[in-house]
């Protein structure tokens, strides 16, 4: 997708272990500006650990990791993150816009500025939810809530967007529409899309990282059933997606 080959995430001999239990070993890759990178692998294979390392939430036990030329913890403000699970008390009265505003990095004296509110409005427009800004977050469908969380991740205009299995609690039809949105977002930022569903490794993905302690990169076209089985050691659901996507009337 991207024309410029500007490195945004660089890992060299990256390893991580909890006590003596190795989670990642000898990981090497360079991710470039504007790429959409699908990250697949079994539970416990190290996908979420890699996301935490990029966010600077944990430190490597060996090797190096640079994000936008900096230590991950320093670059964190330039990364948008949508977690796999979001715990939300549906009794808490918070609007869609207020959820998005929580993604602003530095409110002034605890209050959001006009610029923050304009950025929130722009992020909601980007995900197609401008008309729901004042509605209760709890009233939205699961797919709409996920789109709000993406807007929250986008409100600070990050260079990198990390999506950790964002469709885990969304049904198949809505998850297809969710992919359409992600493909659109990947045109102007680097996106890491962590998923168990290899159907999301579509022709729209630039690269495929298969993670099971180590990282092996494969061309998108090479994602055949034998490769999937070698990565997961078990059957995996595969869904085919239409390459030509129209997000104009998306109603996720």
TIMAR-776115 format. One line per field, with one value per residue: residue number from 1; residue in three letters; chain; x, y, z of N, C-alpha, C in turn. Coordinates in nm, 2 decimals, always signed. Example, Ala and Ser with C-alpha at 12.3 -4.5 7.8 and 13.67 -1.06 7.14 Angstrom:
! TIMAR-776115
k 1, 2
r ALA, SER
c A, A
nX +1.32, +1.28
nY -0.57, -0.22
nZ +0.78, +0.71
caX +1.23, +1.37
caY -0.45, -0.11
caZ +0.78, +0.71
cX +1.32, +1.29
cY -0.33, +0.00
cZ +0.78, +0.79
//
This chain:
! TIMAR-776115
k 1, 2, 3, 4, 5, 6, 7, 8, 9, 10, 11, 12, 13, 14, 15, 16, 17, 18, 19, 20, 21, 22, 23, 24, 25, 26, 27, 28, 29, 30, 31, 32, 33, 34, 35, 36, 37, 38, 39, 40, 41, 42, 43, 44, 45, 46, 47, 48, 49, 50, 51, 52, 53, 54, 55, 56, 57, 58, 59, 60, 61, 62, 63, 64, 65, 66, 67, 68, 69, 70, 71, 72, 73, 74, 75, 76, 77, 78, 79, 80, 81, 82, 83, 84, 85, 86, 87, 88, 89, 90, 91, 92, 93, 94, 95, 96, 97, 98, 99, 100, 101, 102, 103, 104, 105, 106, 107, 108, 109, 110, 111, 112, 113, 114, 115, 116, 117, 118, 119, 120, 121, 122, 123, 124, 125, 126, 127, 128, 129, 130, 131, 132, 133, 134, 135, 136, 137, 138, 139, 140, 141, 142, 143, 144, 145, 146, 147, 148, 149, 150, 151, 152, 153, 154, 155, 156, 157, 158, 159, 160, 161, 162, 163, 164, 165, 166, 167, 168, 169, 170, 171, 172, 173, 174, 175, 176, 177, 178, 179, 180, 181, 182, 183, 184, 185, 186, 187, 188, 189, 190, 191, 192, 193, 194, 195, 196, 197, 198, 199, 200, 201, 202, 203, 204, 205, 206, 207, 208, 209, 210, 211, 212, 213, 214, 215, 216, 217, 218, 219, 220, 221, 222, 223, 224, 225, 226, 227, 228, 229, 230, 231, 232, 233, 234, 235, 236, 237, 238, 239, 240, 241, 242, 243, 244, 245, 246, 247, 248, 249, 250, 251, 252
r UNK, UNK, UNK, UNK, UNK, UNK, UNK, UNK, UNK, UNK, UNK, UNK, UNK, UNK, UNK, UNK, UNK, UNK, UNK, UNK, UNK, UNK, UNK, UNK, UNK, UNK, UNK, UNK, UNK, UNK, UNK, UNK, UNK, UNK, UNK, UNK, UNK, UNK, UNK, UNK, UNK, UNK, UNK, UNK, UNK, UNK, UNK, UNK, UNK, UNK, UNK, UNK, UNK, UNK, UNK, UNK, UNK, UNK, UNK, UNK, UNK, UNK, UNK, UNK, UNK, UNK, UNK, UNK, UNK, UNK, UNK, UNK, UNK, UNK, UNK, UNK, UNK, UNK, UNK, UNK, UNK, UNK, UNK, UNK, UNK, UNK, UNK, UNK, UNK, UNK, UNK, UNK, UNK, UNK, UNK, UNK, UNK, UNK, UNK, UNK, UNK, UNK, UNK, UNK, UNK, UNK, UNK, UNK, UNK, UNK, UNK, UNK, UNK, UNK, UNK, UNK, UNK, UNK, UNK, UNK, UNK, UNK, UNK, UNK, UNK, UNK, UNK, UNK, UNK, UNK, UNK, UNK, UNK, UNK, UNK, UNK, UNK, UNK, UNK, UNK, UNK, UNK, UNK, UNK, UNK, UNK, UNK, UNK, UNK, UNK, UNK, UNK, UNK, UNK, UNK, UNK, UNK, UNK, UNK, UNK, UNK, UNK, UNK, UNK, UNK, UNK, UNK, UNK, UNK, UNK, UNK, UNK, UNK, UNK, UNK, UNK, UNK, UNK, UNK, UNK, UNK, UNK, UNK, UNK, UNK, UNK, UNK, UNK, UNK, UNK, UNK, UNK, UNK, UNK, UNK, UNK, UNK, UNK, UNK, UNK, UNK, UNK, UNK, UNK, UNK, UNK, UNK, UNK, UNK, UNK, UNK, UNK, UNK, UNK, UNK, UNK, UNK, UNK, UNK, UNK, UNK, UNK, UNK, UNK, UNK, UNK, UNK, UNK, UNK, UNK, UNK, UNK, UNK, UNK, UNK, UNK, UNK, UNK, UNK, UNK, UNK, UNK, UNK, UNK, UNK, UNK, UNK, UNK, UNK, UNK, UNK, UNK
c A, A, A, A, A, A, A, A, A, A, A, A, A, A, A, A, A, A, A, A, A, A, A, A, A, A, A, A, A, A, A, A, A, A, A, A, A, A, A, A, A, A, A, A, A, A, A, A, A, A, A, A, A, A, A, A, A, A, A, A, A, A, A, A, A, A, A, A, A, A, A, A, A, A, A, A, A, A, A, A, A, A, A, A, A, A, A, A, A, A, A, A, A, A, A, A, A, A, A, A, A, A, A, A, A, A, A, A, A, A, A, A, A, A, A, A, A, A, A, A, A, A, A, A, A, A, A, A, A, A, A, A, A, A, A, A, A, A, A, A, A, A, A, A, A, A, A, A, A, A, A, A, A, A, A, A, A, A, A, A, A, A, A, A, A, A, A, A, A, A, A, A, A, A, A, A, A, A, A, A, A, A, A, A, A, A, A, A, A, A, A, A, A, A, A, A, A, A, A, A, A, A, A, A, A, A, A, A, A, A, A, A, A, A, A, A, A, A, A, A, A, A, A, A, A, A, A, A, A, A, A, A, A, A, A, A, A, A, A, A, A, A, A, A, A, A, A, A, A, A, A, A
nX +0.08, +0.19, +0.41, +0.65, +0.95, +0.98, +1.12, +0.93, +0.90, +1.14, +1.29, +1.54, +1.69, +1.50, +1.38, +1.17, +1.09, +0.90, +1.00, +1.16, +1.03, +1.02, +0.87, +0.89, +1.14, +1.44, +1.33, +1.31, +1.24, +1.14, +0.91, +0.73, +0.64, +0.29, +0.22, +0.00, -0.01, -0.07, -0.10, -0.06, -0.12, -0.10, -0.29, -0.10, +0.12, +0.27, +0.18, +0.02, +0.22, +0.42, +0.28, +0.26, +0.53, +0.59, +0.44, +0.58, +0.51, +0.62, +0.96, +1.22, +1.39, +1.61, +1.80, +1.69, +1.45, +1.30, +1.09, +0.96, +1.22, +1.28, +1.29, +1.04, +0.87, +0.90, +0.80, +0.53, +0.32, +0.27, +0.14, -0.16, -0.39, -0.60, -0.74, -0.77, -0.98, -1.22, -1.31, -1.61, -1.83, -2.16, -2.34, -2.23, -2.25, -2.16, -2.08, -2.05, -1.87, -1.73, -1.59, -1.42, -1.27, -1.11, -0.89, -0.72, -0.40, -0.30, -0.49, -0.57, -0.53, -0.70, -0.92, -1.07, -0.96, -1.06, -0.94, -0.90, -1.16, -1.24, -1.07, -1.17, -1.42, -1.35, -1.23, -1.45, -1.60, -1.43, -1.47, -1.73, -1.93, -2.04, -2.29, -2.36, -2.24, -2.32, -2.47, -2.53, -2.25, -2.30, -2.53, -2.47, -2.42, -2.21, -2.03, -2.03, -1.94, -1.67, -1.58, -1.59, -1.39, -1.17, -1.18, -1.11, -0.85, -0.75, -0.77, -0.55, -0.40, -0.22, +0.10, +0.12, -0.10, -0.23, -0.40, -0.55, -0.67, -0.94, -1.19, -1.28, -1.52, -1.72, -1.97, -1.96, -2.05, -2.04, -1.77, -1.66, -1.73, -1.59, -1.32, -1.32, -1.32, -1.07, -0.89, -0.92, -0.82, -0.55, -0.43, -0.29, -0.13, +0.07, -0.05, -0.09, -0.25, -0.38, -0.49, -0.69, -0.83, -0.77, -0.88, -0.87, -0.63, -0.61, -0.59, -0.56, -0.38, -0.04, +0.17, +0.24, +0.28, +0.37, +0.35, +0.48, +0.63, +0.88, +0.92, +0.80, +0.79, +0.56, +0.47, +0.15, +0.01, +0.10, -0.03, -0.14, -0.34, -0.17, +0.04, -0.09, -0.17, +0.08, +0.16, -0.04, -0.09, -0.34, -0.68, -0.80, -1.03, -1.12, -1.20, -1.32, -1.27, -1.40, -1.20, -1.24, -1.36, -1.62, -1.67, -1.85, -2.13, -2.12, -2.25, -2.18
nY -0.12, +0.13, +0.37, +0.48, +0.36, +0.36, +0.28, +0.17, +0.00, -0.20, -0.50, -0.69, -1.00, -1.04, -1.14, -1.28, -1.37, -1.52, -1.55, -1.85, -1.94, -1.94, -1.71, -1.56, -1.60, -1.50, -1.32, -1.14, -0.86, -0.60, -0.34, -0.13, +0.21, +0.26, -0.01, -0.29, -0.54, -0.87, -1.07, -1.39, -1.70, -1.96, -1.98, -1.86, -1.85, -1.61, -1.38, -1.16, -1.09, -0.98, -0.75, -0.62, -0.57, -0.39, -0.18, -0.11, -0.20, -0.41, -0.53, -0.64, -0.96, -1.02, -0.90, -0.63, -0.37, -0.12, +0.15, +0.37, +0.47, +0.50, +0.41, +0.17, +0.25, +0.52, +0.60, +0.54, +0.72, +0.77, +0.56, +0.38, +0.18, -0.11, -0.32, -0.68, -0.75, -0.55, -0.43, -0.31, -0.13, -0.15, +0.00, +0.24, +0.58, +0.70, +0.88, +0.81, +1.00, +1.08, +0.84, +0.82, +1.05, +0.98, +0.87, +1.08, +1.21, +1.41, +1.57, +1.91, +2.04, +1.85, +1.88, +1.87, +2.01, +2.24, +2.15, +1.88, +1.79, +1.84, +1.66, +1.42, +1.43, +1.41, +1.16, +0.99, +1.04, +0.92, +0.65, +0.62, +0.70, +0.94, +1.04, +0.92, +1.03, +1.15, +0.96, +0.69, +0.48, +0.22, +0.15, +0.08, -0.16, -0.46, -0.45, -0.18, -0.07, -0.16, -0.01, +0.24, +0.21, +0.19, +0.45, +0.59, +0.50, +0.63, +0.90, +1.05, +1.06, +0.85, +0.70, +0.43, +0.15, -0.08, -0.37, -0.60, -0.89, -0.78, -0.86, -1.06, -1.09, -1.04, -1.11, -1.32, -1.18, -0.91, -0.89, -0.91, -0.67, -0.51, -0.56, -0.43, -0.16, -0.15, -0.20, +0.03, +0.22, +0.15, +0.28, +0.51, +0.47, +0.25, -0.08, -0.33, -0.63, -0.85, -1.18, -1.48, -1.58, -1.67, -1.58, -1.31, -1.26, -1.13, -1.04, -0.78, -0.75, -0.66, -0.81, -1.12, -1.23, -1.51, -1.64, -1.84, -1.87, -1.83, -1.61, -1.63, -1.51, -1.50, -1.47, -1.32, -1.46, -1.72, -1.84, -2.11, -2.41, -2.61, -2.46, -2.31, -2.52, -2.61, -2.39, -2.37, -2.63, -2.75, -2.76, -2.46, -2.19, -2.06, -1.78, -1.64, -1.33, -1.05, -0.88, -0.62, -0.34, -0.15, +0.11, +0.30, +0.29, +0.16, -0.03, -0.13
nZ +0.00, +0.09, -0.04, +0.04, +0.20, +0.49, +0.79, +1.08, +1.29, +1.44, +1.50, +1.65, +1.70, +1.90, +2.21, +2.47, +2.80, +3.06, +3.38, +3.36, +3.14, +2.81, +2.58, +2.34, +2.10, +1.94, +1.75, +1.45, +1.25, +1.03, +1.02, +0.80, +0.71, +0.66, +0.61, +0.62, +0.84, +0.90, +1.18, +1.29, +1.47, +1.72, +2.04, +2.31, +2.16, +2.14, +2.03, +2.16, +2.34, +2.18, +2.10, +2.34, +2.39, +2.18, +2.26, +2.48, +2.73, +2.85, +2.89, +2.67, +2.72, +2.58, +2.30, +2.07, +2.03, +1.84, +1.81, +1.58, +1.57, +1.84, +2.20, +2.28, +2.50, +2.50, +2.26, +2.29, +2.29, +2.03, +1.93, +1.85, +2.02, +2.02, +2.24, +2.30, +2.47, +2.63, +2.93, +3.05, +3.24, +3.20, +3.33, +3.38, +3.31, +3.02, +2.73, +2.37, +2.25, +2.48, +2.54, +2.32, +2.37, +2.58, +2.47, +2.42, +2.47, +2.66, +2.85, +2.93, +3.24, +3.33, +3.16, +2.84, +2.54, +2.28, +2.05, +2.11, +2.12, +1.85, +1.73, +1.82, +1.71, +1.44, +1.44, +1.50, +1.27, +1.09, +1.14, +1.08, +1.27, +1.34, +1.39, +1.62, +1.84, +2.08, +2.20, +2.44, +2.52, +2.60, +2.47, +2.22, +1.95, +1.95, +1.74, +1.67, +1.91, +1.90, +1.68, +1.79, +1.98, +1.81, +1.71, +1.94, +1.96, +1.74, +1.78, +1.86, +1.64, +1.56, +1.44, +1.43, +1.44, +1.66, +1.67, +1.86, +1.81, +1.75, +1.66, +1.81, +1.97, +1.80, +1.56, +1.26, +1.02, +1.09, +1.16, +0.91, +0.79, +0.97, +0.90, +0.65, +0.73, +0.87, +0.66, +0.51, +0.70, +0.70, +0.50, +0.56, +0.78, +0.98, +1.03, +1.27, +1.27, +1.47, +1.47, +1.49, +1.28, +0.97, +0.75, +0.75, +0.65, +0.39, +0.04, +0.08, +0.29, +0.35, +0.45, +0.62, +0.94, +1.11, +1.42, +1.66, +1.92, +1.78, +1.49, +1.17, +0.85, +0.58, +0.24, +0.14, -0.05, -0.01, +0.19, +0.25, +0.32, +0.43, +0.53, +0.73, +0.90, +0.98, +1.13, +1.33, +1.42, +1.42, +1.29, +1.13, +1.11, +0.80, +0.60, +0.31, +0.15, -0.02, -0.25, -0.35, -0.20, -0.06, +0.14, +0.18, +0.26, +0.50, +0.77, +1.02
caX +0.00, +0.27, +0.52, +0.78, +1.00, +1.03, +1.10, +0.86, +0.93, +1.26, +1.32, +1.66, +1.71, +1.41, +1.33, +1.10, +1.05, +0.84, +1.09, +1.24, +0.95, +1.04, +0.75, +0.94, +1.28, +1.51, +1.24, +1.37, +1.16, +1.13, +0.78, +0.75, +0.52, +0.18, +0.19, -0.10, +0.06, -0.15, -0.02, -0.14, -0.05, -0.19, -0.29, +0.02, +0.24, +0.35, +0.12, -0.01, +0.34, +0.48, +0.21, +0.30, +0.67, +0.59, +0.38, +0.67, +0.46, +0.72, +1.09, +1.28, +1.49, +1.72, +1.78, +1.65, +1.33, +1.29, +0.96, +0.98, +1.36, +1.29, +1.25, +0.89, +0.80, +0.91, +0.71, +0.40, +0.22, +0.25, +0.08, -0.30, -0.41, -0.73, -0.71, -0.86, -1.10, -1.24, -1.40, -1.68, -1.95, -2.27, -2.42, -2.16, -2.31, -2.05, -2.12, -1.96, -1.77, -1.64, -1.51, -1.32, -1.18, -1.02, -0.77, -0.63, -0.29, -0.27, -0.59, -0.52, -0.59, -0.81, -1.03, -1.03, -0.95, -1.14, -0.87, -0.93, -1.30, -1.24, -1.00, -1.27, -1.53, -1.29, -1.21, -1.58, -1.64, -1.35, -1.52, -1.87, -2.03, -2.06, -2.43, -2.39, -2.14, -2.38, -2.54, -2.46, -2.17, -2.36, -2.64, -2.43, -2.39, -2.07, -1.95, -2.02, -1.84, -1.54, -1.55, -1.57, -1.26, -1.08, -1.18, -1.03, -0.71, -0.71, -0.79, -0.42, -0.34, -0.10, +0.17, +0.10, -0.23, -0.22, -0.54, -0.52, -0.79, -1.05, -1.32, -1.30, -1.65, -1.81, -2.01, -1.89, -2.09, -1.99, -1.63, -1.62, -1.74, -1.48, -1.20, -1.33, -1.27, -0.92, -0.82, -0.93, -0.73, -0.41, -0.37, -0.21, -0.05, +0.11, -0.14, -0.07, -0.38, -0.36, -0.61, -0.69, -0.90, -0.68, -0.96, -0.83, -0.51, -0.66, -0.50, -0.53, -0.27, +0.09, +0.26, +0.19, +0.38, +0.33, +0.42, +0.47, +0.76, +0.96, +0.85, +0.83, +0.71, +0.52, +0.39, +0.01, -0.03, +0.15, -0.11, -0.22, -0.38, -0.05, +0.12, -0.17, -0.16, +0.21, +0.16, -0.13, -0.10, -0.48, -0.76, -0.83, -1.14, -1.08, -1.31, -1.27, -1.32, -1.39, -1.09, -1.29, -1.43, -1.68, -1.70, -1.94, -2.25, -2.09, -2.34, -2.13
caY +0.00, +0.25, +0.39, +0.51, +0.25, +0.42, +0.18, +0.22, -0.09, -0.28, -0.60, -0.77, -1.10, -1.01, -1.25, -1.25, -1.49, -1.50, -1.63, -1.93, -1.99, -1.85, -1.68, -1.53, -1.63, -1.47, -1.25, -1.04, -0.81, -0.45, -0.30, -0.01, +0.30, +0.23, -0.15, -0.37, -0.66, -0.97, -1.15, -1.51, -1.79, -2.02, -1.92, -1.88, -1.84, -1.49, -1.26, -1.05, -1.05, -0.89, -0.62, -0.55, -0.52, -0.27, -0.07, -0.07, -0.24, -0.51, -0.51, -0.77, -1.02, -1.03, -0.83, -0.49, -0.33, +0.02, +0.20, +0.51, +0.51, +0.52, +0.30, +0.16, +0.33, +0.66, +0.61, +0.49, +0.83, +0.77, +0.43, +0.36, +0.04, -0.16, -0.44, -0.79, -0.75, -0.43, -0.44, -0.19, -0.14, -0.09, +0.09, +0.37, +0.67, +0.76, +0.89, +0.77, +1.10, +1.08, +0.73, +0.86, +1.15, +0.91, +0.84, +1.20, +1.18, +1.50, +1.68, +2.03, +2.06, +1.75, +1.92, +1.85, +2.14, +2.24, +2.07, +1.74, +1.76, +1.84, +1.54, +1.32, +1.43, +1.36, +1.01, +0.93, +1.05, +0.82, +0.52, +0.62, +0.71, +1.08, +1.06, +0.86, +1.09, +1.19, +0.84, +0.61, +0.38, +0.10, +0.12, +0.04, -0.30, -0.50, -0.40, -0.03, -0.04, -0.18, +0.10, +0.35, +0.19, +0.23, +0.60, +0.63, +0.48, +0.72, +1.04, +1.11, +1.05, +0.77, +0.65, +0.29, +0.11, -0.22, -0.43, -0.73, -0.97, -0.69, -0.92, -1.19, -1.09, -0.98, -1.22, -1.33, -1.08, -0.78, -0.89, -0.88, -0.52, -0.45, -0.57, -0.32, -0.04, -0.16, -0.19, +0.17, +0.29, +0.12, +0.36, +0.62, +0.44, +0.11, -0.15, -0.47, -0.69, -0.98, -1.25, -1.62, -1.61, -1.65, -1.51, -1.17, -1.25, -1.12, -0.97, -0.64, -0.75, -0.65, -0.91, -1.21, -1.28, -1.63, -1.64, -1.95, -1.85, -1.76, -1.54, -1.66, -1.43, -1.56, -1.39, -1.34, -1.57, -1.85, -1.88, -2.23, -2.49, -2.68, -2.36, -2.28, -2.63, -2.61, -2.28, -2.39, -2.77, -2.78, -2.69, -2.32, -2.14, -1.97, -1.71, -1.57, -1.19, -0.98, -0.79, -0.49, -0.31, -0.02, +0.14, +0.42, +0.27, +0.06, -0.02, -0.22
caZ +0.00, +0.10, -0.14, +0.11, +0.28, +0.61, +0.90, +1.20, +1.40, +1.40, +1.60, +1.62, +1.80, +2.01, +2.29, +2.60, +2.88, +3.20, +3.46, +3.27, +3.03, +2.69, +2.50, +2.21, +2.08, +1.82, +1.65, +1.36, +1.14, +1.01, +0.96, +0.73, +0.71, +0.57, +0.58, +0.70, +0.87, +0.97, +1.28, +1.32, +1.55, +1.82, +2.17, +2.38, +2.07, +2.16, +1.96, +2.25, +2.40, +2.08, +2.10, +2.47, +2.37, +2.09, +2.34, +2.59, +2.86, +2.90, +2.83, +2.61, +2.80, +2.50, +2.17, +2.07, +1.97, +1.83, +1.75, +1.53, +1.61, +1.99, +2.28, +2.28, +2.61, +2.47, +2.14, +2.31, +2.26, +1.88, +1.90, +1.89, +2.06, +2.05, +2.31, +2.26, +2.56, +2.70, +3.04, +3.05, +3.32, +3.12, +3.41, +3.39, +3.21, +2.94, +2.59, +2.27, +2.24, +2.60, +2.53, +2.23, +2.43, +2.68, +2.40, +2.41, +2.56, +2.76, +2.87, +3.00, +3.37, +3.34, +3.07, +2.70, +2.47, +2.15, +1.95, +2.15, +2.07, +1.71, +1.69, +1.85, +1.60, +1.32, +1.45, +1.48, +1.13, +1.02, +1.16, +1.04, +1.38, +1.38, +1.43, +1.76, +1.93, +2.21, +2.25, +2.54, +2.46, +2.64, +2.39, +2.08, +1.92, +1.97, +1.63, +1.69, +2.02, +1.85, +1.60, +1.89, +2.04, +1.71, +1.71, +2.06, +1.93, +1.63, +1.81, +1.88, +1.51, +1.58, +1.33, +1.43, +1.50, +1.70, +1.69, +1.92, +1.80, +1.78, +1.62, +1.89, +2.02, +1.69, +1.47, +1.13, +0.92, +1.14, +1.15, +0.77, +0.78, +1.05, +0.82, +0.55, +0.80, +0.90, +0.53, +0.48, +0.79, +0.67, +0.38, +0.60, +0.90, +0.98, +1.11, +1.30, +1.29, +1.53, +1.45, +1.47, +1.16, +0.86, +0.65, +0.75, +0.58, +0.26, -0.05, +0.13, +0.38, +0.28, +0.50, +0.72, +1.05, +1.18, +1.55, +1.75, +1.99, +1.68, +1.39, +1.03, +0.76, +0.46, +0.15, +0.16, -0.15, +0.03, +0.31, +0.21, +0.44, +0.49, +0.61, +0.84, +0.99, +1.04, +1.23, +1.45, +1.45, +1.43, +1.19, +1.16, +1.03, +0.69, +0.54, +0.19, +0.15, -0.15, -0.26, -0.38, -0.08, -0.06, +0.28, +0.17, +0.33, +0.60, +0.88, +1.12
cX +0.09, +0.38, +0.66, +0.82, +1.06, +1.01, +1.03, +0.88, +1.04, +1.29, +1.45, +1.69, +1.63, +1.36, +1.26, +1.07, +0.99, +0.92, +1.18, +1.16, +0.96, +0.91, +0.79, +1.09, +1.33, +1.42, +1.31, +1.27, +1.18, +0.99, +0.79, +0.62, +0.42, +0.15, +0.08, -0.04, -0.04, -0.06, -0.11, -0.05, -0.14, -0.19, -0.16, +0.14, +0.32, +0.30, +0.10, +0.12, +0.42, +0.41, +0.25, +0.44, +0.67, +0.53, +0.47, +0.61, +0.54, +0.85, +1.15, +1.38, +1.62, +1.69, +1.73, +1.52, +1.32, +1.16, +0.98, +1.12, +1.38, +1.27, +1.10, +0.82, +0.80, +0.81, +0.57, +0.29, +0.19, +0.19, -0.07, -0.31, -0.55, -0.71, -0.81, -0.99, -1.10, -1.34, -1.47, -1.81, -2.06, -2.35, -2.35, -2.20, -2.20, -2.10, -2.01, -1.84, -1.67, -1.55, -1.39, -1.22, -1.08, -0.89, -0.68, -0.52, -0.27, -0.38, -0.53, -0.59, -0.71, -0.93, -0.98, -1.05, -1.05, -1.07, -0.89, -1.07, -1.31, -1.17, -1.10, -1.38, -1.47, -1.27, -1.34, -1.63, -1.56, -1.41, -1.67, -1.97, -2.05, -2.19, -2.46, -2.30, -2.20, -2.46, -2.46, -2.38, -2.23, -2.47, -2.60, -2.42, -2.25, -1.98, -1.93, -1.93, -1.70, -1.49, -1.52, -1.43, -1.15, -1.07, -1.10, -0.89, -0.66, -0.71, -0.66, -0.34, -0.21, -0.03, +0.15, -0.03, -0.21, -0.36, -0.52, -0.65, -0.92, -1.19, -1.35, -1.45, -1.75, -1.85, -1.95, -1.92, -2.03, -1.84, -1.58, -1.62, -1.62, -1.35, -1.20, -1.28, -1.12, -0.84, -0.81, -0.83, -0.59, -0.35, -0.28, -0.14, -0.02, +0.01, -0.09, -0.20, -0.36, -0.49, -0.59, -0.75, -0.82, -0.75, -0.92, -0.70, -0.55, -0.56, -0.48, -0.42, -0.14, +0.18, +0.19, +0.30, +0.31, +0.41, +0.38, +0.61, +0.86, +0.87, +0.89, +0.74, +0.69, +0.45, +0.24, -0.04, +0.01, +0.07, -0.20, -0.25, -0.27, +0.03, +0.04, -0.16, -0.03, +0.23, +0.08, -0.13, -0.24, -0.56, -0.80, -0.94, -1.08, -1.20, -1.25, -1.34, -1.31, -1.28, -1.13, -1.39, -1.49, -1.73, -1.80, -2.06, -2.23, -2.18, -2.31, -2.19
cY +0.13, +0.25, +0.41, +0.39, +0.30, +0.32, +0.24, +0.13, -0.19, -0.37, -0.68, -0.87, -1.08, -1.13, -1.20, -1.38, -1.45, -1.60, -1.71, -1.98, -1.89, -1.84, -1.65, -1.55, -1.59, -1.41, -1.14, -0.99, -0.65, -0.42, -0.16, +0.08, +0.26, +0.09, -0.20, -0.51, -0.75, -1.05, -1.27, -1.60, -1.85, -1.95, -1.96, -1.88, -1.72, -1.37, -1.14, -1.00, -0.96, -0.76, -0.55, -0.50, -0.40, -0.16, -0.03, -0.11, -0.34, -0.48, -0.64, -0.82, -1.04, -0.95, -0.69, -0.47, -0.18, +0.06, +0.34, +0.56, +0.53, +0.40, +0.29, +0.24, +0.47, +0.69, +0.58, +0.60, +0.84, +0.64, +0.43, +0.21, +0.00, -0.30, -0.55, -0.79, -0.61, -0.45, -0.31, -0.21, -0.07, +0.00, +0.23, +0.46, +0.75, +0.76, +0.83, +0.87, +1.10, +0.96, +0.76, +0.96, +1.09, +0.87, +0.96, +1.19, +1.28, +1.61, +1.79, +2.05, +1.97, +1.78, +1.90, +1.98, +2.13, +2.15, +1.92, +1.71, +1.76, +1.71, +1.42, +1.31, +1.38, +1.21, +0.94, +0.93, +0.94, +0.68, +0.51, +0.63, +0.85, +1.11, +1.00, +0.92, +1.11, +1.07, +0.77, +0.50, +0.24, +0.06, +0.07, -0.11, -0.33, -0.44, -0.25, +0.01, -0.06, -0.07, +0.22, +0.34, +0.22, +0.38, +0.65, +0.61, +0.57, +0.86, +1.12, +1.11, +0.97, +0.72, +0.50, +0.25, -0.04, -0.27, -0.57, -0.81, -0.89, -0.75, -1.04, -1.20, -1.03, -1.10, -1.21, -1.22, -0.94, -0.78, -0.87, -0.73, -0.45, -0.45, -0.46, -0.19, -0.04, -0.14, -0.04, +0.25, +0.27, +0.20, +0.47, +0.60, +0.29, +0.03, -0.29, -0.53, -0.83, -1.06, -1.40, -1.66, -1.57, -1.59, -1.36, -1.15, -1.24, -1.06, -0.83, -0.63, -0.74, -0.77, -1.00, -1.26, -1.39, -1.64, -1.76, -1.96, -1.78, -1.69, -1.58, -1.58, -1.50, -1.46, -1.42, -1.46, -1.71, -1.91, -2.00, -2.31, -2.56, -2.58, -2.33, -2.39, -2.64, -2.50, -2.31, -2.53, -2.82, -2.71, -2.55, -2.27, -2.05, -1.91, -1.63, -1.43, -1.14, -0.88, -0.64, -0.45, -0.17, +0.01, +0.26, +0.41, +0.16, +0.08, -0.11, -0.18
cZ +0.00, +0.00, -0.07, +0.20, +0.41, +0.73, +1.02, +1.32, +1.36, +1.52, +1.56, +1.73, +1.92, +2.08, +2.42, +2.67, +3.02, +3.29, +3.36, +3.15, +2.91, +2.61, +2.36, +2.21, +1.95, +1.71, +1.58, +1.26, +1.14, +0.95, +0.91, +0.73, +0.61, +0.54, +0.67, +0.72, +0.95, +1.06, +1.32, +1.40, +1.66, +1.95, +2.24, +2.29, +2.08, +2.09, +2.05, +2.32, +2.31, +2.09, +2.23, +2.46, +2.28, +2.17, +2.45, +2.72, +2.93, +2.83, +2.78, +2.71, +2.72, +2.37, +2.19, +1.99, +1.96, +1.75, +1.71, +1.57, +1.76, +2.06, +2.28, +2.38, +2.58, +2.35, +2.17, +2.28, +2.11, +1.83, +1.94, +1.91, +2.08, +2.11, +2.26, +2.34, +2.62, +2.80, +3.06, +3.14, +3.25, +3.20, +3.42, +3.27, +3.13, +2.79, +2.50, +2.26, +2.36, +2.60, +2.44, +2.29, +2.53, +2.60, +2.38, +2.51, +2.67, +2.78, +2.95, +3.12, +3.38, +3.25, +2.93, +2.63, +2.34, +2.05, +1.98, +2.09, +1.92, +1.66, +1.71, +1.75, +1.47, +1.32, +1.44, +1.34, +1.05, +1.03, +1.13, +1.16, +1.43, +1.44, +1.57, +1.87, +2.07, +2.27, +2.36, +2.48, +2.49, +2.54, +2.25, +2.07, +1.94, +1.86, +1.63, +1.80, +1.98, +1.76, +1.68, +1.95, +1.94, +1.70, +1.82, +2.03, +1.82, +1.67, +1.83, +1.75, +1.51, +1.44, +1.31, +1.50, +1.53, +1.74, +1.74, +1.92, +1.82, +1.74, +1.70, +1.94, +1.93, +1.60, +1.33, +1.03, +0.97, +1.13, +1.01, +0.75, +0.86, +0.97, +0.71, +0.61, +0.82, +0.77, +0.49, +0.57, +0.76, +0.56, +0.43, +0.74, +0.89, +1.08, +1.14, +1.34, +1.34, +1.52, +1.45, +1.34, +1.04, +0.74, +0.64, +0.69, +0.43, +0.17, -0.01, +0.23, +0.30, +0.32, +0.60, +0.81, +1.12, +1.30, +1.63, +1.82, +1.90, +1.58, +1.25, +0.94, +0.63, +0.37, +0.16, +0.07, -0.11, +0.15, +0.27, +0.34, +0.50, +0.57, +0.74, +0.94, +1.05, +1.15, +1.36, +1.50, +1.48, +1.32, +1.23, +1.06, +0.92, +0.62, +0.42, +0.19, +0.01, -0.15, -0.28, -0.27, -0.10, +0.08, +0.29, +0.26, +0.44, +0.72, +0.99, +1.26
//
